[in-house]
Amino acid sequence: FPSILHNPPLSFFLVTLYLLQVMKKHAVWHHVDACVGACALFSNKYRYLTSELVTADSITVDCHKLLNITMQCSCVLVKEGKLLNECSTVTAPYLFHKYGNSVDHSQRSFQCGRKADGFKLWFCDAVDDLDKQATMVYDRAADFHKILAGDERFNHIYADSPSHICFRVRGKEEIDYERAVEGLRRRGLYIEYYIDFFRLVPVNESFGEEQLRSVLDEIYDVVMKEC
């Protein structure tokens, strides 16, 4: 049973206590897609946002998203490590070495070539400060939520999302978002949209309040003039 963590427009944990009890009763595997939300695990300040993950049998996290690690750096975490061996083991004596499977990490990975992702994450944590990066994202998001809430040109939505800034432009009943994005690209800006609202995640440390206000001005101008 898949769940989603901190991902607008579903910016909350989608499994109720009742459903968790049902899954436990019937031994249903509970996997959490926390590709963005689990990055809060790296922040001492915001780790509490991931408290729901204790209910999961497995989670996925994409560290190349909020943590600014180069593509691709994804990992899957499970409660019972032995299950990785049971699911991934392929016995072929000629493939590996004389020490046997006890030190053969490929037996705990879905793909042999993906172990570089784990090394990349370890290396980036060793040479950089992933706590600082993760905390910056959530701090900046909180600041941006306040700016959107005080700007009458926009309808601030999903304000409870700890990492995503979502909003609509006021003043027009219908907006062609694809056309708006094309207009912004011609001005050198790429803004993501989701069906009927714009979505922004503050990952770049250089993108602050001044840059946000400038982008909001451009969005409003494009929507009013070109859409």
Buried (B, 14 or more C-beta within 10 A) or exposed (E): BEBBBBBBBEBBBBBEEEBBEEBEEEEEEBBBBBBBBBBBBBBEEBBEBBEBBEBBBBBBBBBBBBBBBEEEBBBEBBEEEEBBEEEBEEEEEEEBEEEEBEEBEBBBBEEEEBEEBBEBBEEBBEEEEBBEBBBBBBBBBEBBBEBBEEBEBBBBBBBEBBBBBBBBBEEEEEBEBEEBBEBBEEEEBEBEBEEEBBBBBBBEEEBEEEEBEEBBEBBBEBBEEEB
